[in-house]
């Protein structure tokens, strides 16, 4: 059973990284820091998915991991072909994982608790 505190930390970390990416994209014209934070968010989410898959046998996370592997392999090719627009699918997948995490946190939060969990 996934703990509520684990899901809260995961969601909070993703919210902080996404907010930082959005703020840097809006106020900073350079893409270096935005891409660096996008990389950190991707690493955070991949480690989170691997942890949920290995420890809690959360099988749905395998889809995210397969998608990230395909994106990471094909990203250099897409950057060469279409330039910086190649990051849009990556950002879309990261937002997709964030929304899944938010939904799962809500499910874990609404789950009835045993006496010892209080």
C-alpha contacts under 8 A as a table, 3 or more apart, distances in Angstrom:
res1	aa1	res2	aa2	distance
1	X	56	X	7.01
2	X	6	X	7.25
2	X	7	X	7.53
2	X	56	X	6.87
2	X	108	X	7.24
3	X	6	X	5.39
3	X	7	X	6.61
3	X	108	X	7.49
4	X	7	X	5.21
4	X	8	X	6.11
4	X	105	X	7.22
4	X	108	X	6.13
4	X	109	X	6.27
5	X	8	X	4.99
5	X	9	X	6.15
6	X	9	X	5.32
6	X	10	X	6.21
7	X	10	X	5.04
7	X	11	X	6.03
7	X	101	X	7.65
7	X	104	X	7.96
7	X	105	X	5.60
7	X	108	X	7.88
8	X	11	X	5.14
8	X	12	X	5.93
8	X	105	X	6.93
9	X	12	X	5.09
9	X	13	X	6.03
10	X	13	X	5.30
10	X	14	X	6.32
10	X	48	X	7.33
10	X	101	X	7.88
11	X	14	X	5.17
11	X	15	X	6.11
11	X	98	X	7.49
11	X	101	X	6.50
11	X	102	X	6.54
11	X	105	X	7.60
12	X	15	X	5.05
12	X	16	X	6.18
13	X	16	X	5.24
13	X	17	X	6.27
14	X	17	X	5.15
14	X	18	X	6.00
14	X	41	X	6.69
14	X	44	X	7.64
14	X	45	X	7.85
14	X	98	X	6.87
15	X	18	X	5.16
15	X	19	X	5.97
16	X	19	X	5.19
16	X	20	X	6.13
17	X	20	X	5.09
17	X	21	X	6.17
17	X	37	X	6.70
17	X	38	X	7.89
17	X	40	X	7.80
17	X	41	X	6.12
18	X	21	X	5.04
18	X	22	X	6.17
18	X	41	X	7.47
19	X	22	X	5.14
19	X	23	X	6.09
20	X	23	X	5.12
20	X	24	X	6.03
20	X	37	X	7.56
21	X	24	X	5.19
21	X	25	X	6.01
21	X	34	X	5.52
21	X	37	X	6.16
21	X	38	X	6.84
22	X	25	X	5.07
22	X	26	X	6.14
23	X	26	X	5.16
23	X	27	X	5.99
23	X	28	X	7.78
24	X	27	X	5.32
24	X	28	X	5.03
24	X	29	X	7.86
24	X	33	X	7.30
24	X	34	X	6.04
25	X	28	X	5.72
25	X	29	X	6.85
25	X	31	X	7.53
25	X	34	X	6.30
26	X	29	X	7.59
28	X	31	X	7.83
30	X	33	X	6.96
30	X	34	X	7.53
31	X	34	X	5.09
31	X	35	X	5.89
32	X	35	X	5.33
32	X	36	X	6.16
33	X	36	X	4.91
33	X	37	X	6.14
34	X	37	X	5.26
34	X	38	X	6.09
35	X	38	X	4.88
35	X	39	X	6.11
36	X	39	X	5.04
36	X	40	X	6.33
37	X	40	X	4.89
37	X	41	X	6.08
38	X	41	X	5.07
38	X	42	X	6.16
38	X	91	X	7.66
39	X	42	X	5.04
39	X	43	X	6.17
40	X	43	X	5.05
40	X	44	X	6.03
41	X	44	X	5.00
41	X	45	X	6.15
41	X	94	X	7.60
42	X	45	X	5.17
42	X	46	X	6.08
42	X	94	X	6.64
43	X	46	X	5.14
43	X	47	X	6.07
44	X	47	X	5.35
44	X	48	X	6.09
45	X	48	X	4.92
45	X	49	X	6.03
45	X	94	X	7.62
45	X	97	X	7.39
46	X	49	X	5.07
46	X	50	X	6.12
46	X	65	X	6.74
46	X	68	X	7.95
47	X	50	X	5.10
47	X	51	X	6.05
48	X	51	X	5.08
48	X	52	X	6.15
49	X	52	X	5.14
49	X	53	X	6.00
49	X	61	X	5.50
49	X	62	X	7.69
49	X	64	X	7.53
49	X	65	X	7.12
50	X	53	X	5.01
50	X	54	X	5.96
50	X	61	X	7.51
50	X	65	X	7.81
51	X	54	X	5.26
51	X	55	X	5.72
51	X	56	X	7.55
52	X	55	X	5.54
52	X	56	X	5.14
52	X	57	X	6.40
52	X	58	X	5.55
52	X	61	X	7.27
53	X	56	X	5.80
53	X	57	X	4.60
53	X	58	X	4.67
53	X	59	X	6.03
53	X	61	X	6.15
53	X	62	X	7.18
54	X	57	X	5.56
54	X	58	X	7.66
58	X	61	X	6.05
59	X	62	X	5.81
60	X	63	X	5.97
60	X	64	X	7.65
61	X	64	X	5.30
61	X	65	X	6.43
62	X	65	X	5.03
62	X	66	X	6.12
63	X	66	X	5.22
63	X	67	X	6.18
64	X	67	X	5.09
64	X	68	X	6.12
64	X	97	X	7.31
65	X	68	X	5.11
65	X	69	X	6.22
66	X	69	X	5.16
66	X	70	X	6.36
67	X	70	X	5.22
67	X	71	X	6.17
67	X	93	X	7.97
68	X	71	X	4.97
68	X	72	X	5.99
68	X	93	X	7.86
69	X	72	X	5.19
69	X	73	X	6.16
70	X	73	X	5.24
70	X	74	X	6.10
71	X	74	X	5.20
71	X	75	X	5.60
71	X	90	X	6.88
72	X	75	X	5.26
72	X	76	X	7.75
73	X	76	X	7.16
74	X	77	X	5.43
74	X	78	X	6.32
75	X	78	X	5.09
75	X	79	X	6.01
75	X	86	X	6.76
75	X	87	X	7.87
76	X	79	X	5.09
76	X	80	X	6.23
77	X	80	X	5.17
77	X	81	X	6.25
78	X	81	X	4.93
78	X	82	X	5.80
78	X	83	X	6.94
78	X	86	X	5.46
79	X	82	X	5.54
79	X	83	X	4.39
79	X	84	X	6.11
79	X	85	X	7.47
79	X	86	X	5.36
79	X	87	X	7.89
80	X	83	X	5.75
82	X	85	X	6.09
82	X	86	X	6.26
83	X	86	X	6.06
84	X	87	X	5.92
85	X	88	X	5.59
86	X	89	X	6.47
86	X	90	X	7.48
87	X	90	X	5.11
87	X	91	X	6.13
88	X	91	X	5.06
88	X	92	X	6.07
89	X	92	X	4.88
89	X	93	X	6.21
90	X	93	X	5.22
90	X	94	X	6.26
91	X	94	X	5.05
91	X	95	X	6.12
92	X	95	X	5.13
92	X	96	X	6.09
93	X	96	X	4.89
93	X	97	X	6.27
94	X	97	X	5.16
94	X	98	X	6.21
95	X	98	X	4.91
95	X	99	X	6.17
96	X	99	X	5.22
96	X	100	X	6.29
97	X	100	X	4.98
97	X	101	X	6.13
98	X	101	X	5.05
98	X	102	X	6.22
99	X	102	X	5.04
99	X	103	X	6.20
100	X	103	X	5.11
100	X	104	X	6.11
101	X	104	X	5.07
101	X	105	X	5.98
102	X	105	X	5.10
102	X	106	X	6.28
103	X	106	X	5.18
103	X	107	X	6.37
104	X	107	X	4.95
104	X	108	X	6.13
105	X	108	X	5.05
105	X	109	X	5.92
106	X	109	X	4.96
106	X	110	X	6.15
107	X	110	X	5.26
107	X	111	X	6.23
108	X	111	X	5.18
113	X	117	X	5.97
113	X	118	X	7.03
114	X	117	X	5.36
114	X	118	X	7.05
115	X	118	X	5.67
